[in-house]
Amino acid sequence: MEIDVDKIARGDAELSVDRVLADNSESHFTKISIWNLNRALNTRTLGKVRQFLASMYRFDIRDAFVRILWQSADLIWDDGKEKWLTAPDGTSYHKEF
């Protein structure tokens, strides 16, 4: 689907949908491309978006239910114990719920 913001702003709200047939029934995906933004995204913002997506889909990524590519690289989520906060007494703030 292509969303042309300028076209929509001019009153033409018709959206074009491009369907691509998969090679087989097991091969399917969704591709999202964003271009011609009003403002360029700086490196830090891009990193935050990448980190947010990985966090949002962390369980799906961890369980290999979904694979997300960001600029041709797999998003990964590392929830290892070394990243957990610790109290001054050395105990972990991590709590399962």
C-alpha positions in Angstrom: 0.0 0.0 0.0 1.4 3.4 -0.9 0.4 6.4 1.3 1.2 9.7 -0.4 0.6 12.3 2.3 0.8 15.2 -0.1 -1.9 13.6 -2.3 -4.1 12.9 0.7 -3.7 16.5 1.8 -4.9 17.6 -1.7 -8.1 15.6 -1.1 -7.3 12.4 -3.0 -7.6 9.7 -0.3 -7.5 6.8 -2.7 -4.7 4.3 -1.7 -3.0 2.0 -4.1 -2.4 -1.6 -3.0 0.4 -3.7 -4.5 0.0 -7.4 -4.0 2.9 -9.7 -4.6 2.4 -13.4 -4.8 4.7 -15.5 -2.6 6.9 -18.2 -4.0 5.1 -20.8 -1.8 2.5 -20.9 0.9 5.1 -20.8 3.6 6.8 -17.7 2.3 5.0 -14.5 3.3 6.0 -11.1 4.7 5.2 -7.5 5.0 7.6 -4.9 3.8 7.4 -1.3 5.0 9.4 1.4 3.3 9.4 5.0 4.3 10.9 7.7 2.1 10.7 11.4 1.3 10.1 12.4 4.9 9.4 16.1 5.7 12.4 16.0 8.1 15.4 13.7 8.1 15.7 11.3 11.0 19.0 11.6 12.8 21.1 8.6 13.7 20.0 8.7 17.4 16.3 8.7 16.4 16.8 5.8 14.0 18.5 3.8 16.8 15.6 4.5 19.1 13.1 3.4 16.6 15.1 0.2 16.0 15.4 -0.4 19.7 11.7 0.3 20.2 10.7 -2.2 17.5 13.0 -4.9 19.0 11.5 -4.3 22.4 7.9 -4.3 21.2 8.3 -7.6 19.5 10.9 -9.1 21.9 8.9 -12.2 22.8 8.2 -13.0 19.1 11.8 -12.4 18.2 13.1 -14.5 21.1 10.7 -17.4 20.2 11.6 -17.1 16.5 7.9 -16.5 15.7 8.8 -13.4 13.7 11.9 -12.1 12.0 12.2 -8.4 11.6 14.9 -6.8 9.3 16.0 -3.3 9.8 18.1 -2.0 6.9 18.9 -5.6 6.0 20.0 -6.6 9.5 18.0 -8.8 11.9 16.6 -7.1 14.9 17.6 -8.9 18.1 16.5 -8.5 21.7 19.0 -9.3 24.4 17.3 -9.7 27.8 20.4 -11.2 29.5 20.9 -10.8 33.2 23.9 -8.6 32.8 21.5 -5.8 31.6 19.3 -6.0 34.7 19.5 -3.2 37.3 21.0 -4.2 40.7 20.5 -2.7 44.1 23.5 -1.4 46.1 23.4 -4.7 48.0 23.9 -6.6 44.7 20.4 -8.0 44.5 18.5 -7.8 41.2 15.6 -5.5 40.5 14.4 -8.1 38.0 11.0 -9.6 38.8 9.0 -12.1 36.7 5.3 -11.4 36.4 
